[in-house]
Amino acid sequence: MSCTFCEIARGERDAYKVYEDDDTLVILDIYPVSKGHLLVIPKEHHEAIEDMPATLLKKVWLVASAMAKLYRKELRAPGVNVLNNSGRAAGQIIFHFHVHVIPRWEGQEIGKHTRHHLQDDEARDVVASVKPFASKYVSELLSSSMK
């Protein structure tokens, strides 16, 4: 069975990456709800949250938390949604566990359908804004979680 996120993790499919380590990958959603909508994925394939090993689940959520903190502190997003859709009935479209990190900007209505197809200029802008800070925020959060 083909999995888009596994293909991205293996380097077989392109994606806009803002962070990567041995276990996780953070990419831009190609149909973002808002500018900067990220997906945090484990490189190892697991379909849904209930299938995830605890250690990897913890790391994915810590990386998602680091991305949310980066948006709030560095890029001054007034709010951030961090969520997971588990199962088709919950809105899961790609059946490889992932966490959405969705920055919310002034004037953006929550609940209004705002998805659009990611354009290259928007993607390059987001990568340039997020990538320089991503490793720092993940490292700080992972090291503090080990204490």
MOLIN-V967074 format. One record per helix or strand. SS is the DSSP state (H for helix, E for strand). FROM is the first residue (numbers start at 1). LEN is the number of residues. If there is no record, write none. Layout:
ss->[SS SS]
from->[FROM FROM]
len->[LEN LEN]
//
This chain:
ss->[H E E E H H E H E H]
from->[4 17 24 38 49 54 79 88 98 120]
len->[6 4 5 5 3 20 5 3 7 26]
//
